[in-house]
Amino acid sequence: MKNNIQLTHNDYKPAASNFPLSILANDIKHPLNIGSLFRLSDALGIKKLYLCGDTPIPPNSKINKTSRSTEKYVDYDYHENASRLIIALKQKGILIVSLEISQNSIAIQSDQLREKIHTRKNICLILGSEKKGISELLLNLSDLTVHIPMFGKNSSMNVITAASIACYEIINMIQNRA
């Protein structure tokens, strides 16, 4: 039987480039969640993190605590007005996808999302506050609204858990473009 030894941080070789996926975090008020978004963005090679509205920004000791200093490496900007940013991103041809369960949302693993990702170079995933979700205005500005199918009694999960699942699924779709 071979030994299976855990690798250290020094054994890890980072990727040379990022995926054409950005995250727009709007009104996510808890700095620990923002720190986790920085860490997620670094780990998955997210191109850019947009922090909007009532979202804390670095420098912030709580962000730094959960980010494990990844806010130093992840490209990010703050924009007070998320809707103006979304309009500007759409003008650049970026596919805007909201992660929210709604009347018109489709499952994250749907062929409809896959087809849209195959026709666009860049994607921006919108995340909203855990308490209020994504506003109707931002949902209406989105090209698509997707949800993660739930199988338990609860209809939602922590924003970082949901973002992790959604980003991983979208990155798989990007990697499998024809």
MDAnalysis code that builds the backbone (N, CA, C; Angstrom):
import MDAnalysis as mda
import numpy as np

u = mda.Universe.empty(534, n_residues=178, atom_resindex=np.repeat(np.arange(178), 3), trajectory=True)
u.add_TopologyAttr("name", ["N", "CA", "C"] * 178)
u.add_TopologyAttr("resid", np.arange(1, 179))
u.add_TopologyAttr("resname", ["MET", "LYS", "ASN", "ASN", "ILE", "GLN", "LEU", "THR", "HIS", "ASN", "ASP", "TYR", "LYS", "PRO", "ALA", "ALA", "SER", "ASN", "PHE", "PRO", "LEU", "SER", "ILE", "LEU", "ALA", "ASN", "ASP", "ILE", "LYS", "HIS", "PRO", "LEU", "ASN", "ILE", "GLY", "SER", "LEU", "PHE", "ARG", "LEU", "SER", "ASP", "ALA", "LEU", "GLY", "ILE", "LYS", "LYS", "LEU", "TYR", "LEU", "CYS", "GLY", "ASP", "THR", "PRO", "ILE", "PRO", "PRO", "ASN", "SER", "LYS", "ILE", "ASN", "LYS", "THR", "SER", "ARG", "SER", "THR", "GLU", "LYS", "TYR", "VAL", "ASP", "TYR", "ASP", "TYR", "HIS", "GLU", "ASN", "ALA", "SER", "ARG", "LEU", "ILE", "ILE", "ALA", "LEU", "LYS", "GLN", "LYS", "GLY", "ILE", "LEU", "ILE", "VAL", "SER", "LEU", "GLU", "ILE", "SER", "GLN", "ASN", "SER", "ILE", "ALA", "ILE", "GLN", "SER", "ASP", "GLN", "LEU", "ARG", "GLU", "LYS", "ILE", "HIS", "THR", "ARG", "LYS", "ASN", "ILE", "CYS", "LEU", "ILE", "LEU", "GLY", "SER", "GLU", "LYS", "LYS", "GLY", "ILE", "SER", "GLU", "LEU", "LEU", "LEU", "ASN", "LEU", "SER", "ASP", "LEU", "THR", "VAL", "HIS", "ILE", "PRO", "MET", "PHE", "GLY", "LYS", "ASN", "SER", "SER", "MET", "ASN", "VAL", "ILE", "THR", "ALA", "ALA", "SER", "ILE", "ALA", "CYS", "TYR", "GLU", "ILE", "ILE", "ASN", "MET", "ILE", "GLN", "ASN", "ARG", "ALA"])
u.atoms.positions = np.array([
    [0.846, -1.184, 0.000],
    [0.000, 0.000, 0.000],
    [0.888, 1.243, 0.000],
    [0.570, 2.204, -0.875],
    [1.326, 3.450, -0.953],
    [0.919, 4.393, 0.168],
    [1.881, 5.176, 0.605],
    [1.572, 6.236, 1.558],
    [0.896, 7.373, 0.820],
    [-0.107, 7.957, 1.420],
    [-0.807, 9.097, 0.850],
    [-0.596, 10.268, 1.795],
    [0.359, 11.130, 1.446],
    [0.763, 12.210, 2.332],
    [0.159, 13.526, 1.858],
    [-0.406, 14.256, 2.788],
    [-0.993, 15.552, 2.467],
    [0.085, 16.504, 1.972],
    [-0.234, 17.266, 0.923],
    [0.693, 18.259, 0.399],
    [0.667, 19.505, 1.272],
    [1.753, 20.246, 1.244],
    [1.824, 21.506, 1.983],
    [1.514, 22.660, 1.035],
    [1.381, 23.848, 1.581],
    [1.158, 25.037, 0.757],
    [2.317, 25.256, -0.212],
    [3.520, 24.880, 0.194],
    [4.679, 25.045, -0.679],
    [4.651, 24.103, -1.879],
    [3.907, 22.998, -1.788],
    [3.803, 22.050, -2.897],
    [2.823, 22.524, -3.970],
    [1.966, 23.462, -3.632],
    [0.915, 23.932, -4.533],
    [1.476, 24.909, -5.554],
    [1.086, 24.737, -6.809],
    [1.480, 25.642, -7.887],
    [0.214, 26.319, -8.434],
    [0.072, 27.639, -8.248],
    [-1.140, 28.317, -8.706],
    [-1.257, 28.333, -10.229],
    [-2.491, 28.453, -10.694],
    [-2.759, 28.529, -12.134],
    [-2.221, 29.843, -12.684],
    [-1.931, 29.849, -13.966],
    [-1.370, 31.037, -14.605],
    [-2.422, 32.096, -14.919],
    [-3.695, 31.711, -15.008],
    [-4.731, 32.682, -15.358],
    [-6.027, 32.369, -14.625],
    [-6.952, 33.318, -14.691],
    [-8.257, 33.167, -14.051],
    [-9.312, 32.785, -15.073],
    [-10.460, 32.343, -14.581],
    [-11.605, 32.052, -15.437],
    [-12.344, 33.359, -15.742],
    [-13.062, 33.433, -16.856],
    [-13.811, 34.652, -17.191],
    [-15.127, 34.743, -16.413],
    [-15.017, 34.631, -15.109],
    [-16.165, 34.680, -14.204],
    [-15.882, 35.697, -13.112],
    [-16.830, 36.620, -12.916],
    [-16.758, 37.613, -11.847],
    [-17.916, 37.376, -10.894],
    [-17.771, 37.905, -9.692],
    [-18.843, 37.859, -8.698],
    [-19.188, 39.287, -8.318],
    [-20.485, 39.591, -8.285],
    [-20.974, 40.868, -7.797],
    [-21.707, 40.584, -6.487],
    [-21.153, 41.049, -5.388],
    [-21.743, 40.857, -4.064],
    [-22.452, 42.150, -3.668],
    [-23.771, 42.107, -3.580],
    [-24.547, 43.306, -3.271],
    [-25.228, 43.188, -1.910],
    [-24.952, 44.164, -1.060],
    [-25.573, 44.244, 0.272],
    [-25.341, 42.998, 1.133],
    [-24.183, 42.390, 0.989],
    [-23.814, 41.285, 1.877],
    [-23.083, 41.926, 3.058],
    [-23.775, 42.065, 4.170],
    [-23.337, 42.929, 5.261],
    [-22.295, 42.323, 6.195],
    [-22.181, 41.014, 6.221],
    [-21.287, 40.377, 7.189],
    [-19.867, 40.267, 6.635],
    [-18.911, 40.920, 7.306],
    [-17.528, 40.898, 6.822],
    [-16.936, 39.488, 6.718],
    [-17.381, 38.570, 7.575],
    [-16.858, 37.206, 7.492],
    [-17.266, 36.538, 6.180],
    [-18.485, 36.836, 5.695],
    [-18.905, 36.323, 4.393],
    [-18.069, 36.925, 3.267],
    [-17.751, 38.202, 3.373],
    [-16.933, 38.849, 2.340],
    [-15.524, 38.264, 2.354],
    [-14.985, 38.029, 3.526],
    [-13.674, 37.376, 3.607],
    [-13.700, 36.007, 2.951],
    [-14.782, 35.277, 3.184],
    [-14.923, 33.957, 2.551],
    [-15.074, 34.083, 1.034],
    [-15.719, 35.149, 0.554],
    [-15.822, 35.369, -0.900],
    [-14.452, 35.629, -1.513],
    [-13.606, 36.378, -0.807],
    [-12.241, 36.579, -1.290],
    [-11.497, 35.243, -1.371],
    [-11.655, 34.454, -0.343],
    [-10.967, 33.158, -0.324],
    [-11.487, 32.237, -1.434],
    [-12.799, 32.213, -1.627],
    [-13.404, 31.427, -2.694],
    [-12.909, 31.922, -4.059],
    [-12.903, 33.239, -4.241],
    [-12.470, 33.820, -5.515],
    [-11.028, 33.447, -5.829],
    [-10.187, 33.483, -4.831],
    [-8.791, 33.081, -5.033],
    [-8.698, 31.595, -5.359],
    [-9.390, 30.776, -4.597],
    [-9.298, 29.320, -4.756],
    [-9.794, 28.853, -6.124],
    [-10.849, 29.471, -6.642],
    [-11.443, 29.021, -7.901],
    [-10.992, 29.831, -9.117],
    [-10.094, 30.785, -8.918],
    [-9.607, 31.555, -10.055],
    [-10.654, 32.481, -10.640],
    [-11.434, 33.118, -9.760],
    [-12.443, 34.077, -10.200],
    [-11.718, 35.342, -10.669],
    [-12.146, 35.869, -11.793],
    [-11.459, 37.006, -12.419],
    [-11.543, 38.285, -11.586],
    [-12.730, 38.591, -11.063],
    [-12.912, 39.857, -10.341],
    [-14.057, 39.734, -9.349],
    [-13.932, 40.462, -8.254],
    [-14.960, 40.524, -7.239],
    [-15.429, 41.979, -7.145],
    [-16.727, 42.190, -7.388],
    [-17.315, 43.514, -7.266],
    [-18.087, 43.559, -5.949],
    [-17.748, 44.505, -5.102],
    [-18.437, 44.694, -3.826],
    [-19.321, 45.921, -3.976],
    [-20.628, 45.758, -3.734],
    [-21.580, 46.833, -4.009],
    [-22.501, 47.092, -2.827],
    [-23.038, 48.318, -2.822],
    [-24.043, 48.674, -1.832],
    [-23.506, 48.652, -0.422],
    [-24.262, 48.031, 0.463],
    [-23.925, 47.970, 1.889],
    [-23.074, 46.732, 2.182],
    [-21.955, 46.633, 1.478],
    [-21.033, 45.504, 1.625],
    [-19.715, 46.049, 2.166],
    [-19.188, 45.464, 3.245],
    [-17.905, 45.948, 3.765],
    [-16.768, 45.671, 2.787],
    [-15.752, 46.514, 2.854],
    [-14.593, 46.381, 1.974],
    [-13.309, 46.376, 2.797],
    [-12.243, 45.836, 2.242],
    [-10.943, 45.917, 2.927],
    [-10.471, 47.372, 2.984],
    [-9.669, 47.741, 3.930],
    [-9.172, 46.894, 5.016],
    [-10.227, 46.730, 6.107],
    [-10.326, 45.507, 6.592],
    [-11.286, 45.158, 7.626],
    [-10.762, 43.900, 8.302],
    [-10.575, 43.945, 9.605],
    [-9.955, 42.824, 10.315],
    [-10.766, 41.532, 10.195],
    [-12.092, 41.638, 10.151],
    [-12.920, 40.430, 10.031],
    [-12.831, 39.848, 8.618],
    [-12.772, 40.713, 7.604],
    [-12.571, 40.222, 6.236],
    [-11.235, 39.507, 6.163],
    [-10.200, 40.136, 6.693],
    [-8.861, 39.557, 6.659],
    [-8.799, 38.211, 7.367],
    [-9.545, 38.088, 8.465],
    [-9.529, 36.841, 9.244],
    [-10.002, 35.660, 8.411],
    [-11.129, 35.804, 7.710],
    [-11.644, 34.665, 6.941],
    [-11.036, 34.573, 5.546],
    [-10.511, 35.680, 5.029],
    [-9.929, 35.637, 3.687],
    [-8.555, 34.981, 3.690],
    [-7.937, 34.917, 4.846],
    [-6.559, 34.412, 4.965],
    [-5.643, 35.187, 4.021],
    [-5.861, 36.501, 3.990],
    [-5.076, 37.475, 3.228],
    [-5.271, 37.403, 1.727],
    [-6.273, 36.688, 1.236],
    [-6.485, 36.601, -0.207],
    [-6.994, 37.917, -0.795],
    [-7.449, 38.845, 0.051],
    [-7.859, 40.147, -0.486],
    [-6.669, 40.887, -1.094],
    [-5.461, 40.432, -0.787],
    [-4.250, 41.013, -1.383],
    [-4.038, 40.532, -2.815],
    [-4.653, 39.414, -3.184],
    [-4.403, 38.798, -4.488],
    [-5.595, 38.848, -5.437],
    [-6.790, 38.962, -4.895],
    [-8.001, 38.958, -5.720],
    [-8.281, 40.380, -6.200],
    [-8.506, 40.526, -7.505],
    [-8.857, 41.817, -8.079],
    [-10.280, 42.163, -7.644],
    [-10.453, 43.333, -7.024],
    [-11.789, 43.739, -6.591],
    [-11.965, 45.244, -6.726],
    [-13.234, 45.646, -6.830],
    [-13.623, 47.058, -6.867],
    [-14.855, 47.225, -5.999],
    [-15.038, 48.436, -5.489],
    [-16.270, 48.776, -4.795],
    [-17.086, 49.710, -5.683],
    [-18.380, 49.435, -5.782],
    [-19.327, 50.287, -6.498],
    [-20.539, 50.486, -5.602],
    [-20.875, 51.725, -5.353],
    [-22.015, 52.009, -4.489],
    [-23.323, 51.520, -5.115],
    [-23.454, 51.695, -6.424],
    [-24.702, 51.400, -7.106],
    [-24.554, 50.165, -7.994],
    [-25.124, 49.059, -7.559],
    [-25.005, 47.791, -8.290],
    [-25.708, 47.838, -9.645],
    [-26.846, 48.508, -9.718],
    [-27.582, 48.528, -10.989],
    [-26.793, 49.267, -12.070],
    [-26.143, 50.361, -11.729],
    [-25.304, 51.070, -12.708],
    [-24.152, 50.180, -13.176],
    [-23.559, 49.452, -12.243],
    [-22.466, 48.540, -12.604],
    [-22.970, 47.454, -13.546],
    [-24.118, 46.879, -13.249],
    [-24.667, 45.814, -14.101],
    [-24.921, 46.334, -15.515],
    [-25.475, 47.519, -15.627],
    [-25.718, 48.107, -16.955],
    [-24.403, 48.267, -17.709],
    [-23.368, 48.742, -17.028],
    [-22.051, 48.908, -17.667],
    [-21.468, 47.561, -18.089],
    [-21.627, 46.535, -17.249],
    [-21.117, 45.204, -17.588],
    [-21.863, 44.631, -18.792],
    [-23.175, 44.818, -18.830],
    [-23.974, 44.331, -19.960],
    [-23.553, 45.014, -21.262],
    [-23.221, 46.297, -21.178],
    [-22.775, 47.025, -22.377],
    [-21.463, 46.449, -22.904],
    [-20.693, 45.808, -22.042],
    [-19.445, 45.151, -22.464],
    [-19.690, 43.722, -22.951],
    [-20.959, 43.296, -22.979],
    [-21.293, 41.960, -23.462],
    [-21.176, 40.862, -22.423],
    [-21.087, 41.237, -21.160],
    [-20.951, 40.250, -20.083],
    [-22.320, 39.662, -19.752],
    [-22.385, 38.342, -19.639],
    [-23.608, 37.641, -19.253],
    [-23.836, 37.847, -17.757],
    [-24.992, 38.377, -17.392],
    [-25.324, 38.655, -15.989],
    [-26.267, 37.558, -15.490],
    [-25.815, 36.840, -14.466],
    [-26.571, 35.721, -13.911],
    [-26.782, 35.970, -12.416],
    [-28.036, 36.019, -11.988],
    [-28.340, 36.154, -10.563],
    [-28.542, 34.778, -9.950],
    [-28.030, 34.591, -8.750],
    [-28.227, 33.347, -8.000],
    [-29.311, 33.605, -6.962],
    [-30.538, 33.213, -7.319],
    [-31.699, 33.479, -6.465],
    [-32.828, 32.562, -6.897],
    [-33.566, 32.047, -5.954],
    [-34.753, 31.281, -6.313],
    [-35.879, 32.287, -6.546],
    [-36.499, 32.214, -7.716],
    [-37.569, 33.150, -8.071],
    [-38.580, 32.440, -8.962],
    [-39.623, 33.155, -9.335],
    [-40.648, 32.582, -10.215],
    [-40.071, 32.147, -11.556],
    [-39.035, 32.849, -12.025],
    [-38.474, 32.567, -13.336],
    [-37.094, 31.928, -13.294],
    [-36.623, 31.553, -12.110],
    [-35.274, 30.986, -12.034],
    [-35.238, 29.579, -12.612],
    [-34.052, 29.235, -13.130],
    [-33.817, 27.900, -13.683],
    [-32.732, 27.217, -12.867],
    [-32.702, 25.915, -12.905],
    [-31.688, 25.167, -12.156],
    [-30.290, 25.498, -12.673],
    [-29.343, 25.614, -11.769],
    [-27.969, 26.000, -12.099],
    [-27.344, 25.060, -13.133],
    [-27.730, 23.797, -13.134],
    [-27.127, 22.834, -14.055],
    [-27.893, 22.710, -15.372],
    [-28.784, 23.658, -15.649],
    [-29.656, 23.576, -16.825],
    [-28.901, 23.776, -18.142],
    [-29.451, 23.191, -19.189],
    [-28.899, 23.377, -20.532],
    [-29.033, 24.827, -20.980],
    [-30.065, 25.517, -20.510],
    [-30.267, 26.917, -20.887],
    [-29.081, 27.774, -20.424],
    [-28.622, 27.571, -19.191],
    [-27.449, 28.300, -18.706],
    [-26.209, 27.874, -19.492],
    [-26.051, 26.594, -19.692],
    [-24.901, 26.062, -20.440],
    [-24.820, 26.707, -21.832],
    [-25.953, 26.818, -22.527],
    [-25.986, 27.425, -23.865],
    [-25.587, 28.895, -23.813],
    [-26.072, 29.628, -22.817],
    [-25.704, 31.043, -22.686],
    [-24.206, 31.198, -22.415],
    [-23.670, 30.334, -21.567],
    [-22.242, 30.399, -21.251],
    [-21.399, 30.083, -22.484],
    [-21.890, 29.205, -23.335],
    [-21.153, 28.852, -24.553],
    [-21.128, 29.990, -25.559],
    [-22.078, 30.940, -25.451],
    [-22.133, 32.026, -26.426],
    [-21.537, 33.335, -25.906],
    [-21.137, 33.389, -24.647],
    [-20.576, 34.617, -24.066],
    [-19.177, 34.359, -23.546],
    [-18.333, 35.355, -23.681],
    [-16.955, 35.212, -23.235],
    [-16.830, 35.366, -21.720],
    [-17.558, 36.329, -21.143],
    [-17.454, 36.625, -19.712],
    [-18.808, 36.519, -19.028],
    [-18.762, 36.112, -17.756],
    [-19.968, 35.921, -16.952],
    [-19.783, 36.662, -15.632],
    [-20.863, 37.254, -15.126],
    [-20.857, 37.861, -13.795],
    [-22.004, 37.255, -12.999],
    [-21.687, 36.673, -11.860],
    [-22.669, 36.059, -10.972],
    [-23.017, 37.031, -9.861],
    [-24.307, 37.346, -9.732],
    [-24.772, 38.262, -8.686],
    [-25.205, 37.468, -7.464],
    [-24.722, 37.924, -6.304],
    [-25.114, 37.363, -5.011],
    [-25.747, 38.474, -4.192],
    [-26.783, 38.152, -3.444],
    [-27.443, 39.140, -2.601],
    [-27.339, 38.782, -1.136],
    [-27.920, 39.621, -0.310],
    [-27.871, 39.397, 1.133],
    [-28.643, 38.130, 1.496],
    [-28.194, 37.490, 2.560],
    [-28.873, 36.274, 3.003],
    [-30.289, 36.582, 3.490],
    [-30.479, 37.752, 4.042],
    [-31.785, 38.100, 4.601],
    [-32.787, 38.512, 3.523],
    [-32.383, 39.388, 2.604],
    [-33.313, 39.941, 1.615],
    [-33.126, 39.370, 0.212],
    [-32.036, 38.690, -0.042],
    [-31.783, 38.169, -1.372],
    [-31.374, 39.262, -2.340],
    [-31.621, 39.035, -3.620],
    [-31.294, 39.991, -4.668],
    [-32.555, 40.811, -4.965],
    [-32.389, 42.114, -5.061],
    [-33.545, 42.989, -5.284],
    [-34.201, 42.698, -6.633],
    [-35.472, 43.052, -6.722],
    [-36.219, 42.866, -7.962],
    [-35.576, 43.640, -9.115],
    [-35.056, 44.833, -8.821],
    [-34.391, 45.635, -9.853],
    [-33.207, 44.876, -10.447],
    [-32.357, 44.316, -9.595],
    [-31.182, 43.578, -10.092],
    [-31.594, 42.291, -10.799],
    [-32.625, 41.626, -10.287],
    [-33.130, 40.426, -10.975],
    [-33.615, 40.772, -12.380],
    [-34.296, 41.895, -12.513],
    [-34.810, 42.309, -13.818],
    [-33.700, 42.732, -14.775],
    [-32.586, 43.194, -14.244],
    [-31.441, 43.562, -15.078],
    [-30.629, 42.344, -15.522],
    [-30.830, 41.229, -14.859],
    [-30.064, 40.013, -15.152],
    [-30.520, 39.359, -16.447],
    [-29.580, 38.693, -17.109],
    [-29.921, 37.924, -18.308],
    [-30.614, 36.623, -17.935],
    [-30.202, 36.051, -16.825],
    [-30.781, 34.802, -16.312],
    [-30.764, 34.836, -14.794],
    [-31.710, 34.140, -14.199],
    [-31.697, 33.901, -12.762],
    [-31.661, 32.395, -12.567],
    [-30.692, 31.950, -11.775],
    [-30.527, 30.515, -11.538],
    [-30.669, 30.220, -10.050],
    [-31.045, 28.981, -9.761],
    [-31.121, 28.533, -8.366],
    [-30.459, 27.165, -8.250],
    [-30.103, 26.835, -7.047],
    [-29.564, 25.510, -6.736],
    [-30.739, 24.679, -6.246],
    [-31.056, 23.574, -6.924],
    [-32.169, 22.741, -6.457],
    [-31.932, 22.283, -5.015],
    [-32.965, 22.419, -4.202],
    [-32.886, 22.051, -2.788],
    [-33.733, 20.796, -2.569],
    [-33.262, 19.918, -1.706],
    [-33.958, 18.659, -1.466],
    [-34.416, 18.487, -0.019],
    [-34.056, 19.428, 0.828],
    [-34.476, 19.362, 2.220],
    [-35.689, 20.235, 2.474],
    [-35.956, 20.507, 3.734],
    [-37.104, 21.313, 4.117],
    [-36.837, 22.809, 3.952],
    [-35.585, 23.230, 4.058],
    [-35.216, 24.634, 3.930],
    [-35.071, 24.992, 2.451],
    [-35.398, 26.216, 2.100],
    [-35.333, 26.625, 0.694],
    [-34.082, 27.435, 0.361],
    [-33.158, 27.576, 1.320],
    [-31.958, 28.359, 1.046],
    [-30.779, 27.826, 1.846],
    [-29.600, 28.384, 1.516],
    [-28.386, 28.031, 2.254],
    [-27.525, 29.275, 2.417],
    [-26.466, 29.166, 3.181],
    [-25.525, 30.258, 3.394],
    [-25.020, 30.773, 2.051],
    [-24.846, 32.093, 1.932],
    [-24.439, 32.709, 0.676],
    [-23.104, 32.168, 0.161],
    [-22.180, 31.856, 1.046],
    [-20.876, 31.349, 0.611],
    [-20.997, 29.916, 0.111],
    [-21.794, 29.110, 0.782],
    [-22.020, 27.740, 0.319],
    [-22.665, 27.756, -1.062],
    [-23.698, 28.584, -1.226],
    [-24.380, 28.688, -2.512],
    [-23.441, 29.218, -3.591],
    [-22.660, 30.242, -3.258],
    [-21.713, 30.802, -4.229],
    [-20.684, 29.758, -4.655],
    [-20.224, 28.959, -3.716],
    [-19.235, 27.916, -4.028],
    [-19.798, 26.911, -5.022],
    [-21.008, 26.456, -4.766],
    [-21.648, 25.488, -5.664],
    [-21.857, 26.110, -7.043],
    [-22.400, 27.328, -7.076],
    [-22.703, 27.983, -8.354],
    [-21.428, 28.258, -9.151],
    [-20.404, 28.781, -8.505],
    [-19.149, 29.078, -9.215],
    [-18.520, 27.805, -9.758],
    [-18.533, 26.756, -8.980],
    [-17.954, 25.492, -9.434],
    [-18.712, 24.971, -10.660],
    [-20.013, 25.048, -10.619],
    [-20.837, 24.586, -11.747],
    [-20.578, 25.437, -12.995],
    [-20.519, 26.751, -12.830],
    [-20.270, 27.645, -13.964],
    [-18.872, 27.425, -14.534],
    [-17.885, 27.253, -13.677],
    [-16.517, 27.005, -14.155],
    [-16.454, 25.703, -14.944],
    [-17.164, 24.680, -14.490],
    [-17.218, 23.427, -15.262],
    [-17.809, 23.675, -16.647],
    [-18.855, 24.504, -16.720],
    [-19.459, 24.827, -18.021],
    [-18.484, 25.602, -18.890],
    [-17.745, 26.533, -18.296],
    [-16.740, 27.291, -19.051],
    [-15.669, 26.357, -19.597],
    [-15.201, 25.440, -18.776],
    [-14.153, 24.509, -19.199],
    [-14.611, 23.563, -20.302],
    [-15.911, 23.317, -20.356],
    [-16.452, 22.363, -21.356],
    [-17.039, 23.065, -22.571],
    [-16.684, 24.334, -22.779],
    [-17.156, 25.027, -23.981],
    [-16.637, 24.312, -25.222],
    [-17.481, 24.276, -26.229],
    [-17.080, 23.608, -27.480],
    [-16.057, 24.428, -28.231],
])
